[in-house]
Amino acid sequence: MKVVAAWLLGLVLVVAGFIGTVTVLNSTLYSPGYQVEEYFEALRSGNGERALGLLNASVPEGSAAVLDDAALQRGASAVQDVEVQEPAAAGEDRVDVPVSYRIGETDYTTSFPLERTGSEWLFFSTWEFVPSALPTVEISVGDMAESTVNGLRIATPEGRTALPTFYPVELVAHYTSEYFAAPSRALPVTSSNPGDNALPLEPAPTPALVEAVDGEIRRFLDDCAARAVFQPANCPFNFQTDQRVAGDIRWSIQRYPEIRIEPDGGGWALAPLAGSAQLDTQLQDLFTGAIEDISATRDFEFTARLTVTNSSVTVTPVIEF
């Protein structure tokens, strides 16, 4: 009897241990929360292929630039203080798994729907994310042909592109070139249906472009001033008189135009240019023969066409009288 009792006790302990093991595994390794944790780990490691498989999501049309490797890692690294919470029943064989986290200074919660798809070894439940589609964020950058998102340079044909993205992540975009730049803008993507799915950048002229244009305008005006005539051809200033020239003709630029580069129909244009020039010479009165020193200021205005490429700046003055 003692042997039988011992054998029965051992059997009970084995069964109890087995049931305990099944319970523990179903609440950890085979739980819906474990699938969510694995998904977040795939995001943090930049493993887009595994993340996509776990999320069971389709990829909309667009650039896949931020769906893998360093760009994905950067987006996921902004997601801090991640806490996978207890699943909540959402119908037969379905649960919602809430995840709380922080991006920047803001707290968020995203719920991931999962469904029971069967079992393994008869005892262990298997869970999968409910099929969905990745959200898409549109990057726009004026008429620039590229931008930088999460450290990766991407093409923006006609100034825009669509980026399918995982969630939750943060997309950080900026544009930088020698002549135009747009400061960084960040967009947290926290669900498969984000309310704000646009990340617009607004490039503006850099000091280098203003300096280059200013140099071109100054060279043009200095060339006009170097001509010892009253009416320099294709120049914005001149001097008219009925008297005879009795000395050297010397032009000098007293005030150079202020350079303002403004948006113009998707491109860029120079605002009207205004300045002043001074003429110094001597004139002789035709009747009396008297010679008089002349110092005359001439205000002027003109426009100019602006053409900018990645490597050059062309300014073409337009003179109209």
C-alpha positions in Angstrom: 0.0 0.0 0.0 2.8 2.4 0.8 4.3 1.7 -2.6 1.0 2.3 -4.4 0.5 5.5 -2.3 3.9 6.7 -3.2 3.4 5.9 -6.8 0.0 7.8 -6.9 1.6 10.8 -5.1 4.3 10.9 -7.6 1.8 10.7 -10.5 -0.2 13.5 -8.9 2.9 15.6 -8.6 3.9 14.9 -12.2 0.4 15.8 -13.5 0.4 18.9 -11.3 3.8 19.9 -12.6 2.8 19.3 -16.2 -0.4 21.4 -15.7 1.7 24.1 -14.1 4.2 24.0 -16.9 1.4 24.3 -19.5 -0.2 27.2 -17.6 3.1 29.0 -17.4 4.0 28.5 -21.0 0.5 29.5 -22.2 1.0 32.7 -20.2 4.5 33.4 -21.4 6.0 31.8 -24.5 2.7 30.9 -26.1 0.8 34.0 -24.9 -0.4 36.8 -27.2 1.7 39.2 -25.2 4.8 37.3 -26.1 4.1 37.8 -29.8 3.8 41.5 -29.2 7.1 41.5 -27.3 8.8 39.7 -30.1 7.4 42.2 -32.6 8.9 45.1 -30.5 12.2 43.3 -30.3 12.3 42.9 -34.1 11.7 46.7 -34.5 14.5 47.5 -32.1 16.9 45.3 -33.9 16.0 46.7 -37.3 14.8 43.3 -38.5 12.0 44.4 -40.8 11.4 41.0 -42.4 10.7 39.4 -39.0 8.6 42.4 -37.8 6.5 42.2 -40.9 6.0 38.5 -40.5 5.0 38.8 -36.9 2.6 41.7 -37.5 1.0 39.8 -40.4 0.7 43.0 -42.4 0.7 43.9 -46.0 2.8 46.7 -47.4 1.1 49.5 -49.3 2.7 51.1 -52.4 5.6 53.4 -51.7 9.3 53.5 -50.7 10.4 50.8 -48.3 13.2 53.0 -47.1 12.3 53.0 -43.4 11.1 49.3 -43.1 14.5 47.8 -42.3 18.0 48.1 -40.9 19.3 51.4 -39.5 16.4 53.6 -40.5 14.0 51.2 -38.7 16.3 51.0 -35.7 16.4 54.8 -35.4 12.6 55.0 -35.6 12.1 52.3 -33.0 14.8 53.7 -30.6 12.6 56.7 -30.0 10.0 54.4 -28.4 10.9 54.3 -24.7 9.4 52.8 -21.4 7.6 50.0 -23.3 5.2 48.0 -21.2 3.1 45.1 -22.6 -0.1 44.9 -20.6 -2.5 42.1 -20.0 -4.6 41.1 -23.0 -8.3 42.0 -23.0 -10.9 39.8 -24.6 -12.2 41.1 -27.9 -14.6 38.3 -29.0 -14.3 34.6 -29.6 -10.6 33.6 -29.9 -9.5 37.2 -30.1 -7.8 39.6 -27.7 -6.4 43.1 -27.7 -3.0 43.6 -26.2 -2.4 47.2 -25.0 1.2 48.5 -25.0 2.1 51.7 -23.3 5.2 53.6 -24.2 6.7 57.1 -24.5 8.0 59.0 -27.5 9.7 62.3 -26.6 7.7 63.8 -23.8 4.3 62.2 -24.7 2.8 59.0 -23.4 0.9 56.7 -25.8 -1.0 53.4 -25.8 -1.4 51.2 -28.8 -3.6 48.1 -28.8 -2.6 45.2 -31.0 -5.4 42.7 -32.0 -4.4 39.0 -32.0 -6.4 35.8 -32.6 -6.0 32.2 -31.5 -5.1 30.2 -34.6 -4.7 26.7 -33.0 -2.4 24.8 -30.7 0.9 23.0 -30.5 1.3 19.7 -28.8 -2.4 19.8 -28.0 -1.9 22.0 -25.0 -0.1 25.2 -26.1 -2.2 27.9 -27.7 -0.8 29.7 -30.8 -1.5 33.4 -31.4 -1.1 35.6 -34.4 -1.6 39.2 -35.1 -4.9 39.9 -37.0 -4.0 40.7 -40.6 -3.7 44.4 -41.3 -1.9 46.9 -43.6 1.0 49.1 -42.6 0.3 52.8 -42.4 1.8 55.2 -44.9 3.3 58.6 -44.3 3.7 61.1 -47.1 7.0 63.1 -47.1 6.9 66.4 -49.0 9.8 68.7 -49.6 8.8 71.4 -52.0 10.3 70.7 -55.4 13.5 69.0 -54.1 14.3 65.6 -55.5 15.4 64.0 -52.2 15.2 64.3 -48.4 16.6 62.5 -45.4 14.4 60.3 -43.1 15.7 58.6 -40.0 19.3 59.2 -41.3 18.6 57.7 -44.7 18.6 59.7 -47.9 15.5 58.9 -50.0 14.2 60.0 -53.4 11.3 62.4 -53.5 10.2 62.5 -57.2 8.3 65.7 -57.8 9.0 66.7 -54.2 7.1 64.0 -52.4 7.0 60.3 -51.7 4.9 57.8 -49.7 6.7 55.8 -46.9 5.0 52.7 -45.6 6.1 52.3 -42.0 5.9 50.1 -38.9 4.4 51.4 -35.7 5.0 52.6 -33.1 8.1 54.5 -34.4 9.1 58.1 -34.9 10.0 59.4 -38.3 12.4 62.3 -38.3 12.9 64.1 -41.7 15.0 67.0 -42.9 16.5 68.4 -46.0 20.0 69.8 -46.3 22.0 71.0 -49.3 24.4 73.8 -49.9 21.8 76.2 -51.1 18.5 75.1 -49.5 17.7 73.5 -46.1 14.7 72.5 -44.1 15.0 71.9 -40.3 14.1 68.5 -38.8 10.5 67.6 -38.2 9.4 64.5 -36.2 6.2 62.5 -36.6 5.3 59.7 -34.1 3.4 56.9 -35.9 1.4 55.1 -33.2 -1.2 53.0 -35.0 -2.1 51.4 -38.3 -4.5 54.3 -39.0 -2.6 57.5 -37.9 -4.7 60.7 -37.9 -1.8 62.7 -39.2 0.0 60.9 -42.0 1.9 63.8 -43.5 5.4 65.1 -42.8 5.9 68.3 -44.8 9.3 70.0 -45.0 9.7 73.6 -46.1 13.1 74.2 -47.6 14.4 77.8 -47.4 17.5 79.5 -48.9 20.7 79.0 -46.9 23.1 81.9 -46.1 25.4 80.3 -48.8 22.8 80.9 -51.5 22.1 84.5 -50.4 25.8 85.1 -50.4 26.3 83.6 -53.8 23.4 85.7 -55.3 24.7 88.8 -53.6 28.1 88.2 -55.1 26.6 87.9 -58.6 24.6 91.1 -58.2 27.5 93.0 -56.9 29.8 91.9 -59.7 27.1 92.9 -62.2 26.8 96.4 -60.7 30.5 96.9 -60.2 31.0 96.0 -63.9 28.4 98.7 -64.8 30.1 101.2 -62.6 33.5 100.5 -64.2 32.2 101.9 -67.6 33.2 105.5 -68.1 30.0 106.5 -69.9 26.8 108.3 -68.9 24.6 105.5 -70.0 26.2 102.0 -69.5 24.5 99.5 -71.8 22.2 97.0 -70.1 22.7 98.6 -66.7 20.0 99.9 -64.3 21.4 103.5 -63.9 22.3 106.4 -66.2 22.8 110.1 -66.4 21.4 112.6 -68.9 22.7 116.1 -69.6 22.9 118.7 -72.4 26.3 120.0 -71.2 29.7 119.0 -72.4 31.8 116.5 -70.5 34.9 118.3 -69.1 36.4 115.5 -66.9 36.5 111.8 -66.2 33.3 109.9 -65.7 33.4 107.9 -62.5 30.5 105.8 -61.3 30.4 104.2 -57.8 27.8 102.0 -56.1 26.6 103.7 -53.0 24.0 101.2 -51.9 23.8 97.6 -53.1 20.4 95.9 -53.3 19.2 93.7 -50.4 18.9 90.1 -51.5 15.6 88.5 -50.8 14.8 85.0 -52.3 11.1 84.2 -52.2 9.0 81.1 -53.2 7.6 81.4 -56.7 5.2 78.8 -58.1 7.1 75.8 -56.7 10.4 77.4 -57.4 12.4 80.4 -56.2 12.7 84.0 -57.4 14.5 87.2 -56.5 12.5 90.0 -55.1 12.8 93.3 -57.0 16.3 94.8 -56.5 16.9 98.4 -55.5 20.0 100.5 -54.8 21.8 103.7 -55.7 24.8 104.8 -57.7 26.8 108.0 -57.7 28.3 109.8 -60.7 31.2 112.1 -60.3 32.4 114.2 -63.2 32.9 117.7 -64.6 30.5 119.4 -67.0 31.1 122.6 -69.1 28.3 125.1 -69.7 27.9 125.4 -73.5 27.1 129.2 -73.2 29.4 130.5 -70.5 32.2 127.9 -70.8 32.2 127.5 -67.0 33.2 124.1 -65.7 31.3 122.7 -62.8 32.1 119.6 -60.5 29.1 117.3 -60.6 28.2 114.6 -58.0 24.8 113.1 -58.8 23.1 110.2 -57.1 20.9 107.9 -59.1 18.5 105.5 -57.4 17.8 102.4 -59.5 15.6 99.3 -59.6 15.7 96.2 -61.7 14.8 92.5 -61.5 16.8 89.3 -62.1 16.0 85.7 -63.0 17.5 83.1 -60.6 18.5 79.6 -61.6 19.9 77.2 -58.9 21.3 73.7 -59.4 23.1 71.5 -57.0 26.4 73.0 -58.0 25.8 76.4 -59.5 23.9 79.7 -59.1 23.0 81.8 -62.2 21.7 85.3 -61.9 20.4 87.0 -65.0 19.6 90.7 -64.6 16.6 92.0 -66.5 16.8 95.8 -67.3 13.7 97.7 -68.4 13.4 101.4 -68.9 
